[in-house]
């Protein structure tokens, strides 16, 4: 039976890490503990961050919104700052798991698990999320897109924790949309997901675009070429069809138990087409 440490604050956390440098860190445990139970690995010591209040909550910090890495998905869904500034992230959180999972799972855990199917990752990529990573005596920042190296692989070093997610609060995109396709309507792992941020002018022309797909590559996939193809055009089916070949070229899906690579490539383009329907419904 592995030893489990439950620090009450960050000072206790660093003290425990000094004693057990190989300890695995978790918060909700909805990924880590399930994986260890399935594989029957010999667990090292565990450190649970659930009671470290400094790593929870949402607050303003100058031009940024600071999200504690140990904030549960349910807590984030109830937070007025997050809902006001980042509705695309709230949309993704509502699609994530069941209420029981959302009550335990954390945004930091979703990031550090680094699954290509992680529901919060495409919105965070589109929002240019920056991560605050800490040790006892130092901190560093890096973009999420640089932090995630591949499936289950991150830039987190021994003795470091993910402390906060930083998002710029002056997001001026007036179309924010997240959608995923799974094998069921609920409680499904994404076969393909899309996070889209668009700035559409009063005349109906797309002025800025950020697009990010999940489950179609080893990490979240973006396509500057597809984004550029939308600029200066009206938000309509014809414009989105113009960009679809670029989307299907950008993604690099695989065959697995949930879907084939060809199916995922088709759906990635089709989700882009649905932006026109979504925009018509929201402005109409």
Residue pairs with C-beta under 8 A, 6 or more apart in sequence:
2 43
2 44
2 45
2 46
3 20
3 45
3 46
4 45
4 46
4 47
4 48
5 16
5 20
5 23
5 45
5 46
5 47
5 48
6 47
6 48
6 50
6 51
7 13
7 15
7 16
7 47
7 49
7 51
7 52
8 51
8 52
9 52
9 53
9 54
10 52
10 54
10 55
13 47
13 49
13 52
13 161
14 135
14 136
16 23
16 47
17 23
17 47
17 136
17 159
18 136
20 44
20 45
20 47
21 158
21 159
22 44
22 45
22 158
23 44
23 45
23 46
23 47
24 32
24 43
24 44
24 45
24 46
24 47
25 46
25 47
25 49
25 161
26 32
26 33
26 46
26 47
26 48
26 49
26 109
27 48
27 49
27 50
27 55
27 69
27 70
27 106
27 108
27 109
28 50
28 72
28 104
28 105
28 106
28 109
29 48
29 104
29 109
30 97
30 101
30 104
30 105
30 109
31 105
31 109
31 113
31 115
32 109
32 113
36 43
49 55
49 70
49 161
50 70
52 70
54 68
54 163
55 68
55 69
55 70
55 71
55 108
55 161
55 163
55 164
56 68
56 70
56 71
56 75
57 68
57 71
57 75
58 65
58 66
58 67
58 68
58 71
58 76
58 79
58 81
58 82
59 65
59 66
59 81
60 66
60 81
60 169
61 166
63 168
63 169
63 170
64 166
64 167
64 168
64 169
65 81
65 82
65 85
65 86
65 166
65 167
65 168
65 169
66 132
66 164
66 165
66 166
67 76
67 82
67 107
67 164
67 165
67 166
67 167
68 108
68 163
68 164
69 106
69 107
69 108
69 111
69 161
69 162
69 163
69 164
69 165
70 106
70 108
71 79
71 106
71 107
71 108
72 102
72 103
72 104
72 105
72 106
73 93
73 96
73 97
73 101
73 102
73 103
73 105
73 106
73 107
73 110
73 120
74 99
74 102
74 103
76 82
76 89
76 90
76 93
76 107
77 83
77 90
77 93
77 94
77 102
82 89
82 90
83 90
85 167
85 169
85 171
86 123
86 127
86 167
86 171
86 176
87 176
88 123
88 126
88 127
88 176
88 177
88 178
88 195
88 196
88 197
89 120
89 123
89 124
89 127
89 167
89 178
91 123
91 176
91 177
91 178
92 119
92 120
92 122
92 123
92 178
92 193
92 195
93 102
93 119
93 120
95 119
95 178
95 180
96 102
96 105
96 110
96 119
96 120
97 105
97 187
98 186
98 187
107 120
107 165
108 162
108 165
110 118
110 119
110 120
110 121
111 118
111 120
111 121
111 124
111 131
111 144
111 147
111 148
111 154
111 162
111 165
112 154
112 156
112 162
113 152
114 148
114 149
114 150
114 151
114 152
114 153
114 154
114 219
115 121
115 151
115 152
116 151
116 214
116 215
116 216
116 217
116 218
116 219
116 220
117 189
117 190
117 193
117 214
117 215
118 214
119 180
119 190
119 193
119 214
121 144
121 148
121 212
121 214
121 220
122 178
122 193
122 194
122 195
122 212
122 213
122 214
122 220
123 178
123 195
123 212
124 144
124 165
124 167
125 144
125 145
125 195
125 212
125 220
125 222
126 195
126 196
126 197
126 210
126 211
126 212
126 222
127 167
127 168
127 171
127 197
127 210
128 143
128 167
128 168
128 210
129 143
129 144
129 165
129 166
129 167
130 141
130 142
130 143
130 144
130 165
130 166
130 167
131 141
131 142
131 143
131 144
131 147
131 162
131 164
131 165
131 166
132 139
132 140
132 141
132 162
132 163
132 164
132 165
132 166
133 139
133 140
133 141
133 142
133 147
133 156
133 160
133 161
133 162
133 163
134 160
134 161
134 163
135 159
135 160
135 161
136 159
139 163
141 166
142 155
144 165
145 219
145 220
145 222
146 155
147 154
147 155
147 156
148 154
148 155
148 219
148 220
149 155
149 219
150 218
150 219
151 218
151 219
156 162
171 197
172 199
172 208
173 197
173 198
173 199
173 208
173 210
174 198
174 199
174 200
175 196
175 197
175 198
175 199
175 200
175 235
175 275
175 278
175 279
175 282
176 196
176 197
177 194
177 195
177 196
177 275
177 278
178 193
178 194
178 195
178 196
179 193
179 194
179 271
179 274
179 278
180 188
180 190
180 191
180 192
180 193
180 194
180 214
180 215
181 190
181 191
181 192
181 193
181 267
181 271
182 188
182 189
182 190
182 191
182 258
183 189
183 191
183 258
189 215
189 258
190 214
190 215
191 215
191 258
191 259
191 263
191 264
191 267
192 213
192 214
192 215
192 216
192 253
192 259
192 264
192 267
192 268
192 271
193 213
193 214
193 215
193 271
194 211
194 212
194 213
194 214
194 268
194 271
194 272
195 210
195 211
195 212
195 213
195 214
196 209
196 210
196 211
196 212
196 272
196 275
197 208
197 209
197 210
197 211
198 206
198 208
198 209
198 210
198 230
198 235
198 275
198 279
199 206
199 207
199 208
199 209
200 206
200 207
200 235
200 279
201 207
204 234
204 235
205 232
205 233
205 234
205 235
206 230
206 231
206 232
206 233
206 234
206 235
206 239
207 231
207 232
208 231
209 227
209 230
209 231
210 222
210 227
211 222
211 223
211 226
211 227
211 247
211 272
212 220
212 221
212 222
213 220
213 221
213 222
213 247
213 250
213 251
213 268
213 271
214 220
214 221
215 253
215 264
216 251
216 252
216 253
216 264
216 265
216 268
217 251
217 252
217 253
218 252
221 250
221 251
221 252
221 268
222 250
223 246
223 247
223 250
225 246
225 249
225 250
226 243
226 246
226 247
226 250
226 272
229 242
229 243
229 246
230 239
230 240
230 242
230 243
233 239
233 242
235 275
235 276
235 279
236 276
237 273
237 276
239 276
240 272
240 273
240 275
240 276
241 273
243 272
244 269
244 272
244 273
245 269
247 268
247 269
247 272
248 265
248 266
248 268
248 269
251 264
251 265
251 268
253 259
253 261
253 264
253 265
253 268
254 261
255 261
259 267
